[in-house]
Amino acid sequence: MKTLPTLRQLRYLVTVAETHHFGRAAELCAVTQSTLSAGIQELEGLLGIRLIERRSRRQVVFTTLGEDIVERARAMLTDAESLVDAAQAGAQPLVGDLRLGVIPTIGPYVVPRLVYKLRRAYPDLKLFLREEQSATLMDLLNGGRLDAVLMALPYAVGELPRVEVGEEDVVLAMPDGHPLADLDAVPLERLDQETMLMLEDGHCLRDHAMEACRLARSRGNEAFQATGLSTLIQMVAGGIGLTLLPRIAVPVEARPGAGITVRPLQGALAARTLALLWRPASPRARDYRLLATVMEVVTREALAEADAVLSDLLISVA
């Protein structure tokens, strides 16, 4: 019988490939650097090949064959984790580790509520969160490094299983005292006369918002692009321009004292659908559907709070 690599050795190898640093990889694996290095050397001896070129302490370069072995090792680890997941899922729902990805324009407004409810309902669940843009989340999900992702549709997700947990539109954010604040709802055509501040390319909210408001992709009055909504809001508060804000973000970004006023947009379409997605072959589909049920509740609560804030703002103007 052949002597086979251990899962620990494969984990060491994959972690070094992901960090390109022996020290950080050792920290993530909760071992000393010497233990990790010895494990990889044992793996190389077992396989009879060189996996990593050790040029210096700071430079980690994989051989061509080493890169292939890393991908195979990652797949084996994913299969081993699926085996454990299948056993746990058969015993009781939502227990053990779950790696969830979420996009930045959803995370701050849904995740705190979600974590609170999950801890109360499923105390044996250990949730690991990662916030990235949609394209990165899809790569991590398909590569087996995330179990599920919470993102916004439409987006090219292929035939991945999904559960839609909510739908929302965008509102207009403007500096306090702006003339458009006198309106209960701002007609879309009024946006053509304003300086707009938008998220940079790569954020799906940018495309969703522009499509919902039927704005041209190349805008002469688009003065600024930011990496996050909080930066946009600070620019708006400073009088630089206006921006489009997802309704779910209103209670956080338009809180009292933020220096901005928000108004609904007259004639805007629903901007996006929030959905939980996972890989087709995952043995934890039941868990993900339970997770989506909790997500649907917290999304509904967040949107209801946003509606209440908008109503209060309109009453105060009247």
N, C-alpha and C positions, 0 to 999 in steps of 0.2 A: 504494500500500500504506500502511495506517495505521501511524503510529509507535506502538509498544507500550511500556507500562511495563516496566522491567527487574525481574528478581527481587530485585535488591538494593534498589530503591526500595520494593517491596512488603514486603520484610523489615523495612526501617526503619519503615514505617507500622504494621505489625502489632506490632512490638516496642514502639513508643510506646503503642499501644492497650492492650497487656498491662501495661505499667509505669506509664502515666500520668505519665511523667517523661522529659524529653528526655535528661538527663544519664545516668540509669540505662540507658535504651534504647541510648545511644551506647556505654556500657561493654559491654553484652551483644553488640552488633554489632561490637565491636572497632574502632570508628572515633571520631574526634573529634566533639564535639557539633555543631560548625559543619558538618562533612561530612554528618552525619545530617540536620540542619535543611535544608541545601541540597538534599539528595536528596528530601526530602518536598516542598519548594517546587517542585522540578522536576516532581515527579509531579502536583502541583496544577496547574501550568502546562500540562502535557501533557493532563490531563483537562479543564481549563477550569473547575474547580470548587474551592471552598474545602472542605477536609477537616477542618481543625482550627481552632478559635477560640483565638487566642493572647491570652488575657486577662492572663496574667502568667507569670513564669518557673516558678512553682510550680503553676499551675493549667492543666491540659491538658483541654480539652473538645472532643469531636468533634461536628461537625454531624450532623444526621440522615442526610444522604446520605453523610457520611464514615463513619458506623457501618456502613452497608450496604456501602460499598467495602471496609472492613476485613474483613468476613466473606467477601466475594468474593476478596480478596487472600489470606486465610488458606487458602481452598480451593485456590487456584492454587498456593500454596507446597506444600501437602500433595500435590497431584498431581505437582509437579515432584520432590519428595522421593521419591515412589513410583516415578517413572521411574528415578531413580538406584538406589533399592533393588532394583528389578526387575533392573537390569543387574548389580548386585553379587551378588544372590542367584543369578543364572545362572552367575556365574563361580566363586564359592566360598562356602561357608556361613559365616554369622556373621562378617561383616566390616563395617567402617564404623560409623556412629553407630546406636545403639539406645536409645530413651528408654523406660525401664521405670518404671512406677509400682508402689508397694507400700504396703499399709496398715501403720500403726504397730505393730499387734499381731503382725505377721509379720516385718517388716523387720529389727529388731535380732537376731533369732534365726536367720535364714536368709541374709540378704544377705552378711555377711562370708564365709561358706563359699562362697557362690555366686560372688562376685567372684574369690576365690582360684582356684577351679577354672576359671572362664572365662578368666582371664588365662593359665593354663597351657595350656588346650586350644585357645583361639581368641585368640591374641595380637593379631590385627588388628581385634578388636572393641573399639569405644569405647562403654562403657556409661554412660549418664546416668541417675541415679536420682532419683526424686521420691517422697517419703513424704507421703501424704494419707489422709483418711478415704475410705471406699468411694464415697460420693456424688460427691465431688470428682474422684476417679479416673475414674469413669464419664463425667463431663462432659468431662474432658481427653482421654480416649480417643476418645469419639465426636466431639469437636471437632478431632481430628487432632493434638493437641499431645503425645500419648503414643502410642507404638507398641504397647505391650502393658502389661497390669497383672497383678500377682500379688495376689490377694485371697481372701477366704473366702466360701464358699457354705454355706447358701443365701443368695442375694441376687438382687434383680430385675435380671438382666443380659440379658433378652430372648433373642434367637437368636444371640448372639455365639459365634464358635468358641472352644472351650476345651479344655484338657487338664488333668485332675485330677492333682495331683502328691503328694497326701498327705491323710490323714484323722487327726484327733486328738480327744481328749476334754479335759476340764478337770479340774484337781485343786484341792483345798482348801488355801489358804495361811493359816496361823495364827501367832500369836506363839510363840516358843520357850517351852516349859513349859505350854502350853495343855492342859487336860484331854483334849481330843480327840486329842492327839498320842499317847496311849497305845493308840489303836486302829490296826490294820493298814489298815482302810478305814472311812471315815466314812459311816454311813447318811444318805441324803438328808433324812430327817425330822428329823435333829439340827440341820439348818441353820435350821429355824424358831425355834430357841431362841437363835440367835446374832445379833449385830449384823453386818450385811453391808456391805461397802464395794464399790462398783461403778463401772465406767467410766460417763461421762456419756452421755446420748442422742447418737446419731450414730455411735458405735462399734459396728460389727456384732457384735463379740465379746460385748458386753453381752447382746444378744438371743440369740445362739447359746448362751451359757453358761446363761442363765435357762431357755431351752427344754430344753437337755440335762438340767438338774436339775429341770425341771418346777416352776419357781418362778413365782409370780404376778407380773405386770408392776408392779402397785402394791403395794409391800412396806412394811409399817409399821416393819420393823426395818432398812430401808436407810438408813444414817445419813450416808453421804458419797458423793459422786460426784467422780471425778477425770478428768483429760484423758489420763493415761497410766498404764501398768502400774507403772512405777518409783515414781510417787507413791503408788499404792495399796500397794505393798510396804512403803514406808517408814512409811505409816500403820499397817499391820498390825504391823510390827516395834515400833512405839510403843505397841501394846496397844489401839488404837482399835477394832479389829474384825477380821473375817475377810474374805477375798476369794476369788474363783474365778480361777484362773490357767491359761492354756492350757499343756498338757503341754510343748509345744515350748520354752516360756520358762523351764522349771525350772532348767536348768544355769546360766542367767545370773542370774535373779532370786532363786533359792534357793541361791546359792553360799554356802560356809562363811563365817560371820561376818555374814550378812545379818540375823540376828535372827529368822528365820522358820522354820517347819517346814511341810512339805507332805505331804499324804496323799491317796491315791486316794479317789474317791467311790463308794460302793457303790450300784449301780443306776443310775448316770448313763449317758446315751446318748452316742454320738459327737457332739461339739459342732459341728464344722465340717469342711468339705472345702477344702483349699487348691487353687487352680486358677489357671492362666495363661490370660488371655483377650486377644483381639485383634479388630480390625475384619474383617468378612467379605471385603471387597474388597482386603485387603492382599496385595501380591505376595510378602511374606516369610513366608508360612505355614510353609514348610519350616524357615526359621530359628527360628520360634517353637516349632515342635515339637522341634527340637534343644535349644533353650533349656529347654523343659519337661522334657526328659530329664535335663538337668543338675540342674534344680530338684528333680526326684523323688529323685535320689541324695542331694543335700544335706539334703532334708527327712527322708529315711529315716535319715541319719546323726544329725541333730539329735534326732529322736525316740528313737533308740537310746541316745544319750547321756542323754536325760532319763530313760528307763527305768532306766539304770544308776544314776543319781543316786537315784532313788526306791528302788531295791532296796537300795542302800547305807544309806539312811536307815532303812529298815525293819529291816535287819540290826542296825544300831547300837542300835535300841530293844529288839530281842529280846535 
